[in-house]
């Protein structure tokens, strides 16, 4: 991914959440990248403090937001 053409779509509190969202986007054909300033994973507590960024290409922003919005709308089966 060329970072010059990418935007931060969303910031998450943990790498796991960001990676799950990136995986969903990529399964729908949207290239995504996760970036965290956590010393290469050596200090995971920095993820919560600084956030973990999910990047996509600028031209994919609208579609990516729609995919993530649809994911949030799916009912949680464990709460039934």
TAQUI-V13225 format. One record per pair of residues at least 24 apart in sequence whose ideal C-beta (glycine too) atoms are under 7 Angstrom apart, sorted by the first residue. I is the first residue (numbers start at 1). J is the second residue. Records with the same first field share a line. If there is no record, write none. Layout:
BEGIN
I=J ; J
END
This chain:
BEGIN
1=31 ; 33 ; 55
5=57 ; 58
6=33 ; 55 ; 56 ; 57
7=55 ; 56 ; 58 ; 61
8=53 ; 55
9=54 ; 55 ; 56 ; 61 ; 64 ; 65
10=54 ; 68
11=51 ; 52 ; 53
12=51 ; 52 ; 54
13=47 ; 48 ; 51
14=47 ; 48 ; 52
15=47 ; 52
18=52 ; 54
21=54 ; 68
22=54
24=67 ; 71
25=56 ; 64 ; 67
28=67
30=56 ; 60 ; 63 ; 64 ; 67
31=56 ; 57
32=56
END
